[in-house]
Amino acid sequence: MHSQHNLSRTARSPLTCHLQETRSHLPAAGHIVVGFGSGGPSSNALTFAADFAAKQGAALHVVHCIDVEDMPAETDSPYYEYRFHQAVTAQRDRALTILHTFTGNWTYDCHRAEPAQYLMTVADTYGAFVIVIGAPRLGAVSAAGTLFHTSVSSRLARQNRYPLLLIPATASAAMWPDKST
């Protein structure tokens, strides 16, 4: 990182962490919370949120809740913990690659928690003006999650405290207007 950046790391366990980069010369005009996980839609949502936050002069708070998709399938393997740690680390590194180009203040939290609730908790903590997540995937499992309100997007859509941006895999923030225009 550059000398003007202050990157702090706090580890709670091998699989949970809090990373923060503060650029004190850039006061935040607001806060955006973005959910992050495995897969391309999640990376696209983070890229969208970073571009949106930069245009709004907002701080960005990335939340990765460890879930079943992070866990290796072979639970009885002697390499299970190693592979689990590698999967979570790879996702963190993917997020940090996207955040590397973001010029504002940001945090990254990896935590074992229920995703919709933890996103709301982080939004409450920072007084976010929006929560950004990837749009739900297509398919029977996703449809069932929406129907029974177990999916993250469905649960967040039912709350009434924060606007929710669902970012499809093909969306880009390039056409979103700057706050100065």
NORTA-V800129 format. One record per backbone hydrogen bond with DSSP energy under -1.0 kcal/mol. CO is the residue of the C=O (numbers start at 1). NH is the residue of the N-H. E is the energy in kcal/mol with one decimal. If there is no record, write none. Layout:
co = <CO:CO>
nh = <NH:NH>
e = <E:E>
//
This chain:
co = <2:6:8:10:16:16:17:18:19:20:21:22:23:30:31:32:33:34:39:40:41:42:43:44:45:46:47:48:49:50:51:52:53:53:55:57:59:60:61:62:63:64:67:68:73:74:77:79:80:81:82:83:84:85:86:87:88:89:90:91:92:93:94:95:96:99:105:106:107:108:109:110:111:114:115:116:117:118:119:120:121:122:123:123:130:131:132:133:139:140:141:142:143:144:145:145:151:152:153:163:165:167:168:173:178>
nh = <5:22:20:18:12:13:110:10:108:8:106:6:26:59:129:61:132:63:43:44:45:46:47:48:49:50:51:52:53:54:55:56:57:58:179:29:32:107:34:109:36:111:70:71:75:77:80:83:84:85:86:87:88:89:90:91:92:93:94:95:96:97:98:99:100:102:60:21:62:19:64:17:66:118:119:120:121:122:123:124:125:126:127:128:33:165:35:167:143:144:145:146:147:148:150:151:155:156:157:131:133:135:171:176:181>
e = <-1.6:-1.8:-2.1:-2.3:-1.1:-1.2:-2.5:-2.5:-2.9:-2.7:-2.1:-1.2:-2.7:-2.9:-2.7:-2.9:-2.9:-2.8:-1.4:-2.7:-2.2:-2.1:-2.5:-2.7:-2.8:-2.7:-2.1:-2.9:-3.1:-2.3:-2.1:-1.7:-1.1:-2.6:-1.7:-3.5:-2.4:-2.1:-2.7:-2.8:-2.9:-2.3:-1.8:-1.2:-1.6:-1.5:-1.6:-3.0:-2.9:-2.7:-2.5:-2.4:-2.1:-2.6:-2.6:-1.8:-2.3:-2.7:-2.0:-2.2:-2.7:-1.9:-1.5:-2.6:-1.6:-1.3:-2.4:-2.7:-3.1:-3.0:-3.3:-1.6:-2.0:-2.6:-2.6:-1.9:-2.2:-2.6:-2.4:-2.6:-2.4:-2.1:-1.3:-2.1:-2.0:-2.8:-2.5:-2.8:-2.3:-2.5:-2.1:-2.1:-2.6:-2.5:-2.5:-1.6:-2.4:-2.6:-2.1:-2.2:-2.5:-2.6:-1.8:-1.8:-1.2>
//
